[in-house]
């Protein structure tokens, strides 16, 4: 139900839930076709990355034909249980899509045993919130640090980059309806720099 809220946003292509086989197959066909079209376009323009493509469009004063596409899979273990062939397709998207402006975000509440070496090798950046055991933390970020995050720090976690470096982060945590606009504010801190700011949230936000 929570993802249904995103369906109303203008940049949302589709929200799929409780997938049926036909619906899932249509989604995969769309992704395959989209990747192939992007590959043909990039070859014709002699560009090798999405960044180069954007720079070229900017120089030509043209609007990009293909926007960046973010594919979010909530609880991918359930998806692969229902559609075992899906992970191969998603890994292809992760491998080919990164240079074409297509990005894949996989999430799971139970990482242990579900984050395979194939996933690890094809996913460049990994985010891990607090987990229940050291084994789960190690399976995601090769460290037990995420299991040591205290209960008193909801939303805290670690980012693991492709070079193996670990960076702590604090995500947003919302546990009640938004305050009235005159009281609402957003605090932003850049970890490790000491830089922080507080910005009022307008009523239309």
VEXLUM-32261 format. One line per field, with one value per residue: residue in one letter; x, y, z of N, C-alpha, C in turn. Coordinates in nm, 2 decimals, decimal comma. Example, Ala and Ser with C-alpha at 12.3 -4.5 7.8 and 13.67 -1.06 7.14 Angstrom:
REM residues 2
aa <- [A; S];
nx <- [1,32; 1,28];
ny <- [-0,57; -0,22];
nz <- [0,78; 0,71];
cax <- [1,23; 1,37];
cay <- [-0,45; -0,11];
caz <- [0,78; 0,71];
cx <- [1,32; 1,29];
cy <- [-0,33; 0,00];
cz <- [0,78; 0,79];
This chain:
REM residues 205
aa <- [X; X; X; X; X; X; X; X; X; X; X; X; X; X; X; X; X; X; X; X; X; X; X; X; X; X; X; X; X; X; X; X; X; X; X; X; X; X; X; X; X; X; X; X; X; X; X; X; X; X; X; X; X; X; X; X; X; X; X; X; X; X; X; X; X; X; X; X; X; X; X; X; X; X; X; X; X; X; X; X; X; X; X; X; X; X; X; X; X; X; X; X; X; X; X; X; X; X; X; X; X; X; X; X; X; X; X; X; X; X; X; X; X; X; X; X; X; X; X; X; X; X; X; X; X; X; X; X; X; X; X; X; X; X; X; X; X; X; X; X; X; X; X; X; X; X; X; X; X; X; X; X; X; X; X; X; X; X; X; X; X; X; X; X; X; X; X; X; X; X; X; X; X; X; X; X; X; X; X; X; X; X; X; X; X; X; X; X; X; X; X; X; X; X; X; X; X; X; X; X; X; X; X; X; X];
nx <- [0,08; 0,20; 0,36; 0,19; 0,14; 0,34; 0,26; 0,11; 0,29; 0,44; 0,68; 0,68; 0,68; 0,55; 0,38; 0,41; 0,25; 0,19; 0,24; 0,14; 0,21; 0,19; 0,19; 0,43; 0,61; 0,55; 0,66; 0,93; 0,98; 0,95; 1,17; 1,38; 1,35; 1,37; 1,64; 1,77; 1,70; 1,82; 2,09; 2,12; 2,08; 2,29; 2,51; 2,47; 2,51; 2,76; 2,84; 2,95; 2,85; 2,59; 2,63; 2,79; 2,60; 2,41; 2,57; 2,61; 2,35; 2,30; 2,48; 2,37; 2,14; 1,91; 1,64; 1,69; 1,61; 1,58; 1,52; 1,68; 1,64; 1,50; 1,48; 1,30; 1,30; 1,12; 1,18; 1,32; 1,36; 1,12; 1,03; 1,21; 1,15; 0,89; 0,93; 1,17; 1,34; 1,38; 1,60; 1,83; 1,76; 1,73; 2,00; 2,12; 2,01; 2,13; 2,40; 2,43; 2,27; 2,38; 2,55; 2,38; 2,20; 2,01; 1,91; 1,93; 1,76; 1,77; 1,60; 1,58; 1,46; 1,57; 1,87; 2,06; 2,18; 2,04; 2,16; 2,35; 2,67; 2,67; 2,49; 2,63; 2,86; 2,76; 2,62; 2,70; 2,70; 2,61; 2,37; 2,32; 2,10; 2,04; 2,09; 2,00; 2,19; 2,55; 2,62; 2,44; 2,50; 2,76; 2,72; 2,62; 2,77; 3,03; 3,12; 3,07; 2,96; 2,70; 2,54; 2,60; 2,48; 2,30; 1,97; 1,87; 1,93; 1,76; 1,73; 2,00; 2,29; 2,52; 2,71; 2,84; 3,09; 3,20; 3,47; 3,51; 3,51; 3,36; 3,10; 2,94; 2,59; 2,29; 1,96; 1,64; 1,39; 1,06; 0,80; 0,56; 0,27; 0,33; 0,44; 0,26; 0,31; 0,44; 0,60; 0,75; 1,05; 1,37; 1,66; 1,99; 2,28; 2,62; 2,80; 3,10; 3,21; 3,11; 2,94; 2,63; 2,28; 1,96; 1,64; 1,34; 1,03; 0,83; 0,47; 0,37; 0,53];
ny <- [-0,12; 0,13; 0,19; 0,26; 0,53; 0,65; 0,62; 0,83; 1,02; 1,23; 1,14; 0,87; 0,56; 0,31; 0,11; -0,20; -0,47; -0,77; -0,95; -1,10; -1,37; -1,30; -1,02; -0,97; -1,07; -0,89; -0,66; -0,72; -0,75; -0,49; -0,36; -0,50; -0,41; -0,13; -0,11; -0,20; -0,01; 0,22; 0,14; 0,13; 0,39; 0,53; 0,42; 0,52; 0,79; 0,79; 0,78; 0,67; 0,65; 0,74; 0,98; 1,11; 1,12; 1,30; 1,53; 1,57; 1,62; 1,85; 2,03; 2,03; 2,16; 2,01; 1,82; 1,53; 1,22; 0,98; 0,95; 0,91; 0,60; 0,44; 0,14; -0,01; -0,28; -0,41; -0,62; -0,85; -1,12; -1,24; -1,20; -1,34; -1,60; -1,64; -1,59; -1,74; -1,70; -1,44; -1,31; -1,34; -1,18; -0,93; -0,90; -0,87; -0,62; -0,47; -0,49; -0,41; -0,18; 0,03; 0,20; 0,31; 0,47; 0,34; 0,22; -0,01; -0,09; -0,30; -0,45; -0,61; -0,77; -0,97; -1,05; -1,25; -1,53; -1,47; -1,27; -1,32; -1,41; -1,34; -1,12; -0,95; -0,90; -0,76; -0,54; -0,22; -0,04; -0,07; -0,06; -0,08; -0,11; -0,13; -0,46; -0,79; -0,97; -1,05; -1,21; -1,15; -0,89; -0,91; -1,06; -0,87; -0,63; -0,71; -0,68; -0,66; -0,43; -0,32; -0,47; -0,39; -0,15; 0,06; 0,01; 0,26; 0,42; 0,47; 0,42; 0,45; 0,35; 0,18; 0,25; 0,07; 0,09; 0,02; 0,00; -0,12; 0,04; 0,17; 0,38; 0,56; 0,64; 0,84; 0,79; 0,92; 0,92; 0,87; 0,89; 0,98; 1,18; 1,47; 1,78; 2,09; 2,34; 2,58; 2,48; 2,27; 2,14; 2,07; 1,90; 1,88; 1,70; 1,66; 1,38; 1,34; 1,59; 1,80; 1,98; 2,13; 2,20; 2,37; 2,37; 2,53; 2,36; 2,42; 2,47; 2,35; 2,14];
nz <- [0,00; 0,07; -0,14; -0,34; -0,31; -0,45; -0,71; -0,80; -0,86; -1,10; -1,23; -1,21; -1,36; -1,34; -1,09; -0,95; -0,80; -0,61; -0,82; -1,12; -1,35; -1,62; -1,61; -1,50; -1,70; -1,90; -1,80; -1,79; -2,06; -2,14; -2,01; -2,14; -2,40; -2,37; -2,28; -2,51; -2,70; -2,59; -2,61; -2,89; -2,96; -2,82; -2,95; -3,21; -3,15; -3,08; -2,81; -2,48; -2,23; -2,00; -1,88; -2,07; -2,28; -2,17; -2,16; -2,43; -2,52; -2,39; -2,51; -2,76; -2,71; -2,66; -2,54; -2,33; -2,47; -2,34; -2,00; -1,68; -1,53; -1,26; -1,10; -0,85; -0,63; -0,39; -0,12; -0,26; -0,23; -0,22; -0,47; -0,63; -0,53; -0,63; -0,90; -1,03; -1,24; -1,25; -1,13; -1,29; -1,50; -1,37; -1,29; -1,53; -1,61; -1,41; -1,48; -1,75; -1,76; -1,60; -1,74; -1,91; -1,80; -1,64; -1,34; -1,06; -0,77; -0,50; -0,23; 0,09; 0,39; 0,51; 0,47; 0,50; 0,34; 0,12; -0,03; -0,29; -0,43; -0,69; -0,70; -0,53; -0,69; -0,90; -0,80; -0,73; -0,50; -0,16; 0,09; 0,43; 0,70; 1,05; 1,16; 1,28; 1,35; 1,35; 1,14; 0,94; 0,89; 0,80; 0,56; 0,40; 0,40; 0,45; 0,71; 1,06; 1,16; 1,12; 1,28; 1,52; 1,56; 1,78; 1,93; 1,99; 1,79; 1,54; 1,19; 1,14; 0,96; 0,73; 0,44; 0,18; -0,06; -0,40; -0,39; -0,14; 0,08; 0,38; 0,49; 0,74; 0,78; 0,83; 0,79; 0,71; 0,96; 1,03; 1,25; 1,31; 1,21; 0,99; 1,13; 1,19; 0,92; 1,02; 1,22; 1,12; 1,01; 0,85; 0,92; 0,81; 0,78; 0,70; 0,71; 0,89; 0,84; 0,99; 0,90; 0,90; 0,86; 0,90; 0,77; 0,70; 0,62; 0,36; 0,33; 0,10; 0,06];
cax <- [0,00; 0,28; 0,42; 0,08; 0,15; 0,43; 0,19; 0,05; 0,40; 0,46; 0,79; 0,66; 0,63; 0,45; 0,40; 0,36; 0,25; 0,12; 0,26; 0,10; 0,32; 0,18; 0,22; 0,58; 0,67; 0,54; 0,76; 1,07; 0,99; 0,97; 1,30; 1,47; 1,33; 1,43; 1,79; 1,82; 1,68; 1,93; 2,22; 2,13; 2,09; 2,42; 2,60; 2,45; 2,56; 2,90; 2,87; 2,96; 2,79; 2,47; 2,68; 2,83; 2,48; 2,35; 2,65; 2,58; 2,21; 2,31; 2,55; 2,28; 2,02; 1,80; 1,59; 1,72; 1,50; 1,56; 1,56; 1,74; 1,53; 1,53; 1,39; 1,30; 1,24; 1,10; 1,18; 1,35; 1,36; 0,98; 1,02; 1,28; 1,08; 0,78; 0,98; 1,31; 1,42; 1,39; 1,72; 1,92; 1,71; 1,77; 2,14; 2,15; 1,98; 2,23; 2,53; 2,42; 2,20; 2,45; 2,61; 2,27; 2,11; 1,92; 1,97; 1,85; 1,77; 1,71; 1,59; 1,53; 1,46; 1,65; 1,98; 2,15; 2,15; 1,97; 2,25; 2,44; 2,79; 2,63; 2,43; 2,74; 2,95; 2,69; 2,57; 2,82; 2,68; 2,52; 2,33; 2,27; 2,06; 2,07; 2,04; 1,99; 2,31; 2,67; 2,63; 2,36; 2,58; 2,88; 2,67; 2,58; 2,88; 3,16; 3,16; 2,97; 2,93; 2,56; 2,48; 2,63; 2,41; 2,21; 1,83; 1,84; 1,97; 1,68; 1,77; 2,14; 2,34; 2,65; 2,71; 2,96; 3,11; 3,26; 3,61; 3,51; 3,51; 3,24; 3,07; 2,82; 2,49; 2,17; 1,85; 1,52; 1,30; 0,93; 0,72; 0,43; 0,23; 0,41; 0,39; 0,22; 0,42; 0,52; 0,69; 0,82; 1,19; 1,45; 1,80; 2,08; 2,42; 2,71; 2,88; 3,25; 3,25; 3,07; 2,86; 2,49; 2,19; 1,82; 1,56; 1,19; 0,96; 0,71; 0,34; 0,34; 0,63];
cay <- [0,00; 0,25; 0,23; 0,31; 0,67; 0,69; 0,60; 0,96; 1,12; 1,24; 1,07; 0,72; 0,49; 0,21; 0,05; -0,33; -0,54; -0,89; -0,98; -1,22; -1,40; -1,22; -0,88; -0,96; -1,09; -0,77; -0,56; -0,76; -0,72; -0,34; -0,33; -0,54; -0,32; 0,00; -0,12; -0,22; 0,12; 0,31; 0,10; 0,17; 0,54; 0,56; 0,38; 0,62; 0,92; 0,77; 0,81; 0,54; 0,65; 0,82; 1,12; 1,17; 1,14; 1,42; 1,64; 1,59; 1,68; 1,99; 2,10; 2,05; 2,23; 1,92; 1,74; 1,39; 1,13; 0,88; 0,99; 0,81; 0,51; 0,37; 0,02; -0,05; -0,41; -0,43; -0,76; -0,92; -1,26; -1,29; -1,19; -1,46; -1,72; -1,65; -1,59; -1,78; -1,65; -1,29; -1,25; -1,33; -1,06; -0,81; -0,88; -0,81; -0,48; -0,40; -0,49; -0,33; -0,06; 0,13; 0,30; 0,36; 0,55; 0,25; 0,18; -0,11; -0,09; -0,42; -0,44; -0,73; -0,76; -1,09; -1,06; -1,37; -1,64; -1,41; -1,18; -1,41; -1,35; -1,27; -0,99; -0,86; -0,85; -0,67; -0,42; -0,14; 0,03; -0,15; 0,01; -0,17; -0,05; -0,22; -0,60; -0,86; -1,06; -1,02; -1,29; -1,08; -0,77; -0,96; -1,10; -0,75; -0,53; -0,77; -0,63; -0,68; -0,30; -0,29; -0,55; -0,32; -0,02; 0,04; 0,04; 0,40; 0,50; 0,42; 0,48; 0,46; 0,24; 0,19; 0,24; 0,00; 0,13; -0,08; -0,02; -0,18; 0,14; 0,18; 0,51; 0,56; 0,74; 0,84; 0,81; 0,99; 0,84; 0,94; 0,80; 1,05; 1,27; 1,59; 1,89; 2,21; 2,40; 2,67; 2,41; 2,17; 2,17; 1,95; 1,91; 1,80; 1,69; 1,58; 1,30; 1,36; 1,73; 1,89; 2,08; 2,10; 2,31; 2,35; 2,44; 2,51; 2,29; 2,50; 2,40; 2,27; 2,02];
caz <- [0,00; 0,08; -0,27; -0,42; -0,30; -0,56; -0,84; -0,84; -0,89; -1,25; -1,29; -1,18; -1,48; -1,30; -0,96; -0,96; -0,67; -0,62; -0,96; -1,19; -1,44; -1,74; -1,58; -1,48; -1,83; -1,98; -1,74; -1,83; -2,20; -2,15; -1,97; -2,24; -2,52; -2,33; -2,28; -2,65; -2,77; -2,54; -2,67; -3,03; -2,96; -2,78; -3,06; -3,32; -3,11; -3,04; -2,67; -2,41; -2,10; -1,98; -1,86; -2,20; -2,35; -2,12; -2,20; -2,58; -2,54; -2,34; -2,61; -2,87; -2,65; -2,68; -2,42; -2,35; -2,51; -2,23; -1,87; -1,59; -1,49; -1,13; -1,08; -0,71; -0,60; -0,25; -0,08; -0,38; -0,21; -0,25; -0,62; -0,69; -0,50; -0,72; -1,04; -1,01; -1,35; -1,25; -1,08; -1,40; -1,58; -1,30; -1,29; -1,66; -1,60; -1,33; -1,55; -1,88; -1,75; -1,53; -1,83; -2,00; -1,72; -1,58; -1,21; -0,99; -0,62; -0,44; -0,08; 0,16; 0,53; 0,56; 0,38; 0,51; 0,25; 0,00; -0,11; -0,35; -0,48; -0,82; -0,67; -0,48; -0,79; -1,00; -0,74; -0,69; -0,37; -0,07; 0,21; 0,53; 0,82; 1,17; 1,14; 1,41; 1,38; 1,28; 1,01; 0,84; 0,85; 0,72; 0,43; 0,31; 0,39; 0,49; 0,84; 1,16; 1,22; 1,11; 1,39; 1,65; 1,57; 1,89; 1,90; 2,01; 1,67; 1,43; 1,06; 1,12; 0,88; 0,66; 0,29; 0,13; -0,20; -0,48; -0,35; -0,01; 0,19; 0,46; 0,53; 0,82; 0,74; 0,90; 0,71; 0,77; 1,04; 1,05; 1,34; 1,34; 1,10; 0,98; 1,22; 1,11; 0,85; 1,10; 1,31; 1,05; 0,97; 0,81; 0,95; 0,72; 0,83; 0,61; 0,80; 0,89; 0,80; 1,09; 0,83; 0,92; 0,83; 0,93; 0,67; 0,72; 0,51; 0,32; 0,34; -0,02; 0,05];
cx <- [0,08; 0,33; 0,31; 0,08; 0,24; 0,37; 0,14; 0,16; 0,42; 0,57; 0,79; 0,61; 0,53; 0,49; 0,33; 0,36; 0,16; 0,12; 0,20; 0,20; 0,31; 0,22; 0,38; 0,65; 0,67; 0,64; 0,90; 1,09; 1,02; 1,11; 1,40; 1,47; 1,39; 1,58; 1,84; 1,81; 1,79; 2,06; 2,23; 2,15; 2,23; 2,52; 2,59; 2,50; 2,71; 2,93; 2,87; 2,90; 2,67; 2,52; 2,72; 2,71; 2,42; 2,43; 2,62; 2,45; 2,22; 2,37; 2,46; 2,15; 1,90; 1,76; 1,63; 1,59; 1,47; 1,61; 1,62; 1,62; 1,58; 1,43; 1,41; 1,23; 1,23; 1,09; 1,20; 1,35; 1,22; 0,96; 1,09; 1,22; 0,96; 0,82; 1,13; 1,40; 1,45; 1,52; 1,83; 1,88; 1,75; 1,92; 2,19; 2,12; 2,09; 2,37; 2,53; 2,37; 2,28; 2,51; 2,51; 2,17; 2,00; 1,98; 1,87; 1,87; 1,69; 1,71; 1,54; 1,55; 1,55; 1,76; 2,06; 2,10; 2,08; 2,05; 2,36; 2,57; 2,77; 2,57; 2,54; 2,83; 2,89; 2,63; 2,69; 2,81; 2,58; 2,50; 2,27; 2,23; 2,09; 2,01; 2,06; 2,11; 2,43; 2,68; 2,55; 2,44; 2,69; 2,84; 2,64; 2,70; 3,02; 3,21; 3,04; 2,92; 2,78; 2,48; 2,50; 2,56; 2,30; 2,06; 1,79; 1,88; 1,89; 1,72; 1,92; 2,19; 2,48; 2,63; 2,85; 2,97; 3,19; 3,40; 3,62; 3,51; 3,37; 3,22; 2,94; 2,72; 2,37; 2,06; 1,74; 1,44; 1,17; 0,84; 0,59; 0,40; 0,31; 0,35; 0,34; 0,33; 0,51; 0,62; 0,78; 0,96; 1,26; 1,59; 1,88; 2,22; 2,50; 2,81; 3,03; 3,30; 3,21; 2,97; 2,71; 2,40; 2,05; 1,74; 1,41; 1,13; 0,84; 0,58; 0,31; 0,43; 0,56];
cy <- [0,13; 0,29; 0,28; 0,47; 0,73; 0,69; 0,74; 1,06; 1,12; 1,17; 0,92; 0,66; 0,39; 0,16; -0,09; -0,40; -0,66; -0,94; -1,11; -1,24; -1,32; -1,08; -0,87; -0,98; -0,96; -0,66; -0,59; -0,73; -0,57; -0,30; -0,38; -0,45; -0,18; 0,00; -0,13; -0,08; 0,22; 0,27; 0,14; 0,32; 0,58; 0,53; 0,49; 0,76; 0,91; 0,82; 0,67; 0,54; 0,75; 0,97; 1,19; 1,20; 1,27; 1,54; 1,67; 1,66; 1,83; 2,08; 2,13; 2,13; 2,14; 1,85; 1,60; 1,31; 1,03; 0,93; 0,88; 0,73; 0,43; 0,26; -0,02; -0,18; -0,42; -0,58; -0,86; -1,07; -1,32; -1,29; -1,31; -1,59; -1,75; -1,66; -1,62; -1,72; -1,50; -1,24; -1,24; -1,21; -0,93; -0,79; -0,83; -0,66; -0,41; -0,39; -0,40; -0,19; 0,06; 0,24; 0,36; 0,44; 0,47; 0,20; 0,08; -0,10; -0,21; -0,40; -0,58; -0,71; -0,87; -1,12; -1,19; -1,48; -1,59; -1,32; -1,27; -1,33; -1,28; -1,14; -0,90; -0,81; -0,76; -0,54; -0,34; -0,08; -0,05; -0,06; -0,09; -0,10; -0,16; -0,36; -0,67; -0,94; -1,01; -1,09; -1,22; -0,96; -0,81; -1,00; -0,99; -0,66; -0,58; -0,72; -0,65; -0,54; -0,28; -0,37; -0,48; -0,18; -0,03; 0,07; 0,18; 0,49; 0,45; 0,49; 0,49; 0,33; 0,27; 0,17; 0,17; 0,03; 0,01; -0,11; -0,08; -0,09; 0,15; 0,32; 0,51; 0,66; 0,73; 0,88; 0,87; 0,88; 0,92; 0,84; 0,87; 1,14; 1,40; 1,70; 2,00; 2,28; 2,50; 2,61; 2,31; 2,22; 2,05; 1,99; 1,82; 1,81; 1,61; 1,51; 1,33; 1,50; 1,83; 2,00; 2,04; 2,22; 2,27; 2,44; 2,42; 2,45; 2,37; 2,41; 2,31; 2,15; 1,89];
cz <- [0,00; -0,06; -0,37; -0,42; -0,41; -0,70; -0,89; -0,88; -1,05; -1,31; -1,26; -1,31; -1,45; -1,16; -0,97; -0,83; -0,69; -0,76; -1,01; -1,30; -1,57; -1,72; -1,56; -1,61; -1,91; -1,93; -1,79; -1,98; -2,22; -2,12; -2,08; -2,36; -2,49; -2,34; -2,43; -2,72; -2,72; -2,60; -2,81; -3,04; -2,92; -2,88; -3,18; -3,29; -3,08; -2,90; -2,59; -2,28; -2,10; -1,96; -1,99; -2,29; -2,30; -2,16; -2,35; -2,60; -2,49; -2,44; -2,73; -2,83; -2,68; -2,55; -2,44; -2,38; -2,40; -2,10; -1,79; -1,54; -1,36; -1,11; -0,93; -0,69; -0,45; -0,21; -0,20; -0,36; -0,25; -0,40; -0,68; -0,65; -0,59; -0,86; -1,04; -1,12; -1,35; -1,21; -1,19; -1,48; -1,51; -1,29; -1,43; -1,67; -1,52; -1,40; -1,67; -1,85; -1,68; -1,62; -1,92; -1,92; -1,65; -1,45; -1,14; -0,84; -0,57; -0,29; -0,03; 0,31; 0,59; 0,46; 0,38; 0,42; 0,12; -0,09; -0,16; -0,40; -0,62; -0,80; -0,62; -0,59; -0,89; -0,94; -0,68; -0,55; -0,29; 0,05; 0,31; 0,66; 0,93; 1,14; 1,28; 1,45; 1,30; 1,15; 0,90; 0,79; 0,76; 0,58; 0,34; 0,29; 0,43; 0,62; 0,93; 1,22; 1,22; 1,23; 1,52; 1,66; 1,68; 1,85; 1,92; 1,89; 1,54; 1,30; 1,04; 1,04; 0,82; 0,51; 0,26; -0,02; -0,27; -0,44; -0,21; 0,10; 0,25; 0,51; 0,62; 0,77; 0,83; 0,81; 0,78; 0,85; 1,07; 1,13; 1,37; 1,22; 1,11; 1,07; 1,13; 1,04; 0,93; 1,19; 1,24; 1,00; 0,93; 0,84; 0,86; 0,77; 0,73; 0,70; 0,78; 0,86; 0,91; 1,03; 0,85; 0,89; 0,87; 0,84; 0,70; 0,60; 0,48; 0,32; 0,22; -0,03; 0,07];
